[in-house]
C-alpha cells in the first residue's frame, strides 16, 4: 500500500504545488500592496471613507427575485424598511404565477408598504434568476411610465438579505463615478456547531478582504456578488443595447458573475467598496448561507456550473492577462477541489502509517519510497501560509475564537467542494449531451431572527427626534438621566415629553410593525381565545384575527424570538404581530377573555 500511495504522491504533489504557488503568489501580491499602502490609496482614490450623506439621493430600485420564498420575504422587507437610512427607494419583487404563497405574501406587503411593488413573470417558474430579474426590470419600466419618474440606479438583492443601513447611501455616492458598485457581502455569524455555514464565513471573509480588491488592483473585471450590486441606469441601457434588450442573460446560472464580466467588456467603470472597520461595523450585506451539507452542495454545484463551465463555454479565455488570470482562478476548482480531497486522504494515510510505525517501533517507510520529499514539504508549508492568511481574514470579521477553527473547516470545505465539482461536471455534461436546459438550482433561504437584526435598526431616540415627536435635546437629557431598569420611551412619557400613542407610532417605524387601536366589538371571541389564557396574560399577546393562514396577534410589547418560538408551540399558522398601547391591550383582554 505504501508503494501505491508513494506513486500517487509524485503527480499529486506537483499539481498541488503549482496550485499552491498560484495562491502564494496572490497572497504575496496582496501583502505587498498592503505594505505599500496600495489598497488604502485605491480606497481614497475611488471614494471617501464615509458616504457623503448630504449628497442628493438618486432614485434607487431594489430588485428581489423570488421562487418559493413566502416564509422569508415578509421579514426581509419589514426589517430593511425599518433599517435603511435612505428615503428615495422602491422594492420591485418578482414572483411566478404558479407560486401562490409567495404571490400572497408580496401582495400583503404591497398593501402595507406603498414603495413595494409586485412583478409577476408571464410564465410558470422556476426558470432562472436572470429571467425573473428581466421581468422585474420590465415592471419597473411600467411603473416609470405610469408615474412619470425614472430610477437612476438598480440594486439587486435576495430574499434573505440584511441590507446595511448605509448601503444605499454608499451606492448613491459611488454611482457618480462608477457604473457598477459592489457592496461587500458577508455571512452572518452562527453558533459554533454550524460548521457548514462557518465555511462560508471563512471563504467570504477571504474573498471580500483579499480577492475582490486584488481583482480591482490588477485591472480585471469585478464580478457582481449577486446581492448588494448597484448598477446605474446608463450601464443597464448599454447592456440592453448590446444584448437585444436582455439586461440579465436568462440562460446563465450565475448571472451575477456574467453581468460583471459584460459590464467590464463594455467599458463600464466598476468598483468594489473597500471594507473599513471590523466585525459588525463593516458596511456589508449580511445573510445566512446554507447550513446543511446538502444545501451547500446544491448551491456550490450551481456556482461551479455557471462560473467554471458555462462561462468557459460562453467566453473562453479571451481578454488581457489580468482577465485570463482571474478566469484561471475562478475555474481551477474544477480540478483543484477533487485534487485537494485526494491530498487529504493521502495525508490521513501518511499520518496513520507514521503513528503505526511509532507504536510498533519500526521505521516509517513512506518517506523512503517518495522520490521528492522536498515537494511534499513545500506544499505543506504553502498550505500553512495560505491557511494563516484565511484565518487572518476570518479574525478581522468574526474574531479570534472563530479564526481558530479555520484549518478544520478547510478540510470539511474540500469535501463539500469536491462533491459539488463532480456533480457540476456530471449535470453540465448530461445537459449538453441530451440538449436539456440548465435550470435554476435554488437554495433554501432562512431569514435572520429578530434578535440578530437589532443592531441594524435605528435607535428609538433617533426616530423620536428625527420624526419631530420630541426635540433632540430632550432625548439626550432623558438618556443622561434615565433610571436603571426604565425604558427610554416609558421615561419620556413619564416626563411628559411624548404621549403613549406617539411612542407606539415611533416603535412601529423602528420595527416595521403595524400599529393602531383595535376595538373589542370587531374581534370575535373565538379568535381571541385561540391561545390559552395563561399564554395571553404571561406573554401579553392577544389573537384578534385568523385569515389566509395567518394568525394576527396584538401586543403592547415588541415580539421576541422566544415569544415566537412559544406561540409556534400552539399554532401552525404564520404569525403577524400588531402593536397596541398597554391601555388598549388591557381593554381588549377585559372584554374578550
N, C-alpha and C positions, 0 to 999 in steps of 0.2 A: 504494500500500500504506500509506503514511503516513496518508492520509486515513481509511482504514478503521480503522487502529489508533487514531488520534486520536478517531474517533467511538465506539469501544469504551471508550476511557479514561474518558469522561464518566460513563456509568452505573456502570461497574465501580468507578471511583474513589469515587463517592458511597456505594455499598454497602459497599465495604471500609472507608471512613471511619467509617460507622455501626458496623460490627462492631469496628473498631479502637478507637473511643471507648468501646464497652462494655468491651473488655479493659482500656483505660486507666483507666476508672472503677473497675473491680475492683482493679487494681493500686494505684490511689490509696487506696482504702479500706483495703486490706491494709497499705500503707505507713503510713497514718495510725494504724491500730490498733497497728502495731508501735512507732511513735514514742510513742504514748500508753501503751504497755505493756498494751494490752488482751489480746493473746494470752497474755502472761505471767500477767495476772490471771485469765484464764479457766483457764489450766493449774493455777494454785494453787487456784482455786475447785472444779474438778472432781476433782482428785486430788493426791496427793503426787507430788513429782518422782521418788521411788523407791518401788516397791511395798512394802507392809508384809509382809515375808516371815514375820513372826511370826503373822499372821492365820491362823485355822484354814482349812485347804484345803477348798473345796467339791468335790463330785463333778463332774467335767467329762467330757463325752462328745465326742470328736473325730470328726466325720463326714467321710468321704472318698469321694465318688462316683467310680466308675471305668468306663471303656469302652476296652478295648484298652490297658491301662496295665501289662501284665505286666513290661515292661522296666524300669520305674522304681519301682513300688510297694515292692519289696523294699528298695531303697536308701533310699527315703523313710522307711519305718518304722524300719529299722535305725539310721539316723542320728539321727532325732528321739528315739527311745527313749534313746539314749546322751546326747543333748544337753540335753533338757528338765530344768530344775531344778524339778520338781514331781512329787509322788508319786501323787496321787489322780485319775487319769485313765484312760480306756479309749478305744481306737480302735474305731470301727464303720465297716467298709469295705464299700461297696456294689458289686456286680457283677451282670452279666446271665447267664442260663443258657446263652446262645449265645456266651459269651466264655470258652472253656475254659482258655486260657492264663492269663488273669487270675484265674480261679477257683482254678487250681492254685497260683498264686503267693500268693494270700491264705491258702489253706488251709495252705501251708507256713509262713507267718508265724504262723498260729494255733497250730501245734504248737510254735513256738519262743517265742512271747510270750503268756502267759496273759491279758493285757489287750488282745488283738487279737481282734476278732470279725467274721465274715463275714456280710453281709446280702445275700441273693440276691433280686433282683427276681423277681416271679412271671411275668414275660413277657420275651420276647426284646428286645434292645436294638439300636441305641440309641433311647431315647425323648427325654427331656430331662433335664438335670441336676437340675431340680427334682423330677421324678418319681422319680429314683433317690434323692434325699435324703429324700423322703417314705417310701420303703420302708426306708431306713436308720433313720428315726425309729421305724417300727413294730418293727424288730428291737431297738432299744433298749428299747422298752416290754416286749417279750417277755423280754428279759434281766432287766429290773427285776422282772417278775412271778416269774421262775424263781429269782432270787437275793435277793429281798426287800430291794432297795435302790432308791434314787431319785437320778437325776442332777440336779444343780442348774443346770448351765449346759451348753449345746451350742455347740461351736466348729466352724465349717466350714473345711475345707482342701481343697486339690487334691493330686494325686499327685506334683507336682514341688516342693511347698513345703518350704522350710527354716525350721522354726519356731524363733524366737529362744528361748534358754534361759529368759528371764524372761517370755515372752509369757503363759503360763498364770497365773503369779503376778500379772501385771498385770491380766489379766481378772478373776481372783479378787478383787482389791482393788476394782476399779471396779464390779463387779457388785453390790456392796452398795447402790449408789445409782442405778445405771443399768440399764435393761432390755436395751440393746444396746451393746456395747463393740467398737469397731473399732480393731484394731491396725494401724499403718501398713504398707503394702505397697510394697516397693522391689525393682526388678530387681537381680540380681547383676551386678557389673561384668564386662564381657567385653573381650577384646583389641581394639585399635584398629580393625582392618579390619571388625569386626562392626557395620556401620552400622545395619542394621535393628534389632538388639537395643538399640543405643545410643539410637535414637529413643525406645524405651520408657523408657530411663533418664532422658532429658530430660523426657518428659511426666509420668512418675510422680513425679519429684522436685518438679516444679512443682505437681502436683495435691495431693501429700501435705503440702507445706510451705505452700502458699498456698490452694488452692481448698477443701480439706476443712475447715481451720479457719475459712475465711470463711463457709462454709455454716452452721457452728455459731454463729458470731458473729452472723450475720444472722437466726437463728431458723428456718432452713429445715430440711428433713429431711436426715439423714446417710445416704447410700446405703451399703449394705454393699459392701465390695470383693470379696465372694465368698470370700475366704480371710482368716483371722485375725479372723473375726467371732464374738464371743461373745454369745449370746442366752440370757437367763435362762429358766428353766422356766415361770415365771408368764407371761412375754411369749409364749412358744410356745403356751401354752394359750389365751391371748387370741386369737392368730391362728387356732387350731383352732376355737374357738367362733364366730369371725366368718366363717369360710370353710368350713363344713361339714367340719371335721376335716382340711382341707388346710393344712399348715404352709407348704409351698412351692408356689407356683402352677405346676402341671405344664405349662400352655400357654406359659409365659414363657420366652423365650430368655435373658433376663438376670434370673433370679430373685433375684440378689443386690440389684440396684438396686430391684426391685419390693418386696422384703421390707423394705428400709429405709423406703420410702415408706409401706407398710402399717402398720408399727410406729409411725411418726410420726402417722399419721391416727388410730390407736387410742389416742393419748396416752401412748405409752411413751417414757420418757426415753432419749435416745441420746447417745453421746459418742464423739468421735474422739480417741484418745490422742495428745496433742501430742508432736511429735518433740523429743527432747532429745539433745544431743551432736551429733556429726557422724561421717560415714564409717561404718565397721562397728560403732561403738559405739551407734548408734541401735537402739532396740528396735523391730524391724520384721520382718515376714515377708518372707523373700527367696526369689526363684525366678528361673528362666530363662524368658524370654518368647520368642516366635518369633524365629528368626534368619534366616529366608528371607523374601523378598518374598511368595511365595505363601501361606505360613503366616500372615504378618502380615495380609494382605488378608482371609484367611478368618476370622481372629479378629475383626478390626475390622468386617467385614460383620455378624457376629452382634451385636456391640455396637451398631452403628448400627440394625439391625433391631429389637433389643429395646428400647433406650433411646429412640432417635429416633422410631420408627414405632409399635411395639407399645404402648409406654407412652402415647404420644399418643392412640392409638385407645382404650385402656382408661380413661385418666384425664383426657383433655382438658387443660384449662388451669385446673382448679379449685384453690382454695387462696388463702392470703393473698399479699401482694405478694412476700415473700421466696421462697415456694414457686414462684410463677409465674415469677419472675425466673430461678430456677435451672432450671426447665423450659426456658426460653428458652436458657440457657447450654448445657444438655445436648443440645438439639435443633438448634441453629443450624448444626451441622456438616453437616446435610443439604444446605444451600445454600452454607455458608461454605467448606467444603473444595473443591468444584469452582470456586468463585469465586477462592479463593487460587491454585489451579493456573493459572487464566486469567491472573491478575495476574503469575504467574511467567513465562509465555510473553510477555506484553506487556513485562515488564521486560527479558527477554533480547533481544527485538526492539529495544527502545529503546536498549539498550547497544550492540547490534551496529550500529544506524544511526548512533549517535554516533561510534563508532570509525571507521566507513566515512567519515563526514564529515570527521573529523580527518585521516585518511590522504589523502583526496582534496583537502583544503584548501577544501572548500565549507562553507556554513553548515548547521548542524543544523536541519532544517525541522520536526521533530516538535513542539518546544515552541511554534512559531508557529501550528500547527494545533490545539493544545489550548486549549480555552476557559477552563479553570480550572486553571492550573498550581499554584495555591496548594493546591488539594485534593490533588493528587498529592504535593506536598511534605509536606503534613500526614500523609498515610497513610505516607509513608516514615519520618517522624520517630516516629510511633506504633509502627511495626513495629520500629524500632531500640530504642525504650524497652522494648517487650514482650519482645524477644529478650534484652535485657540482664537483665530480671527472670528469665527462664527460665535464662539462663546462671548467674545468681547462685544459683538453687536447685540446679542441677547442680553448681556449685562446692562447695556445702556438703556434698553427699553423695558426690560422685565425684572432687573435686579440680580444681585449676586447669587442668591439661593437658586433661582431658576436657571442661571447660566451653568451651574454645576452639573445639570443633567444633560447638557448638550452632547457629550460623547455617546452616552447610551441611546439617546433619541436618534442620533445619526445612524446607528446600526438598524434601528427599527424603521427609519425612513428609507434606508436602502432596500429593505424587503418590500415595502409598500410601492416604492417607485419601480422596482423590478417587475412586480406583477402588473402594474399599470402599463409599463412599456411593452411587455409581451402581449397584453390584452389589446393595446392600441394597434400594434402591428397586425395582429390577427383580424381585428374588426375592420381595419382600413383595407387590408388585402382582400378580405371577403367582400367588402362593399364594391371594390373596384372590379373584382373578377365577376361578380354577379350583377354589376351595374345598378347597385342599390344606392339610394341617397344616404348621406351621413346625417343622423338625427341628433337632436339636442339631448345630450346625456345630462339631464337636470339633476342637481344635487339638492337634497332636502335641506331646508333652511330652518334655523331657530333664531328667535329674536331675543336679545338680552333681557334679563329680568329687570323689574322696576328699580331694584336697588343698584344694579350695575349702571343705570342711566343717571343716577342722581348728580354726579359731578358735572354732567353736561347741561343741566337745567339752570336757567337764570335764577339768581337768588331772589327771595321774596322781597327783600328791601329794594332791590334794583327795580323790580316790576312796580312796586307801590310808588316809588319816586318817579320812575320813567313814565308811568301812565297817569300821573297827576293826582293820585289819591292822597298823597301826603308830601310835603316838602322834603328834600333830601336831608336837610339839617335835622329835621325831626327824626328821620330814620337813623342817622348817625348818633343822635343823642340817645335814642331808645336802645341801640346796640351797646352803647357805652354803659348804660345804667340798667340793663336788662337783668332782673334777678335770676339766680340759678334755678333751673327747672321750669322756667316760664318761657313759652314760645314767643317769638317776636310779634306775630300777629295778635296774639292774645294780649300782650303787653301794650301794643299800640291802641287796642280797643279800650283797655283799662285807663290809658292816659287820655282818652277822648279824641285821639287823632284820626281814627277811622271808625266806620261802623262795621258791624258784623257782615252785612251784605257786601260792603266794599272789600273786606278781607277775602271773602269767598270768591268774588269775581277775580281777584288777583291770583288766588290759588288755582282757579280754573285756567287762567292764562299760563301759569307756571307749569302745570301738569297736563294741559290739553284735555281736561275733563269737562264734560258739560255741567252746568250749574244752573240752579233755578228752583224756585219754590214749587213744591208738589202739594196739591190739595188732597185731603183724605178722601173726599167723596168721589174722586175719579179713579181711585185704586180699589181693585177687588180684594176682598178678604182672602180669597183662595190664593191669589198671587202673594199677598203679604205673609201668608202662613206657609209658604213653600219651603221655608227653612225653619229648623227647630227654634223654639222661643229662646232657649239659652244661648244659641249662636247669635241671634239678633241682639240680645242685650249685652253679651260679653264682647262682641266684636263691633257693635254699633253699626249694623247693616240691616237694611230692610228691603226685601224684594218688592217691586211695585209694578212690574210688567213682564210677561213672557211672550216673546214674539220672534218668529223666524229663527228658532233655535238659539235665541239669546235670553239670558236672564238679566234683567235690568235691576240694579241694586242701588239704593240710595244710602248715603253715609255722610256724616259730618267730618270724617277722617279720610286722609289720603290713603288709598289702598296699598297695602304692603304685600311683599311676596308671601309672607306667612299667612296672611289673610286669604290670598288667592288659593294657596295650597289647601287651607282648611275648607273653604267653600267647595272646592272641587271634590271633596270627600262626600258632599251631599247632593251634587248635581253634575250632570254631564253637559249641561247647556253652557254655551260660551258666556262669559261674564262681561257685563257692560256697567261701569260704575258711573254714578251721577252724584255730584256734590250738593248737599243741602246744609243749611245752617243748623247748629245744635238745637235752636228753638223749633225750627220746622221739623226736625227729626223727632224730638220729644212729642210734638203734637201728633205726628203720624203714628207713633207706637202706642200712644194712649188711646187713640180712637180705633185702631185696626187690630190690636192684639188683645 
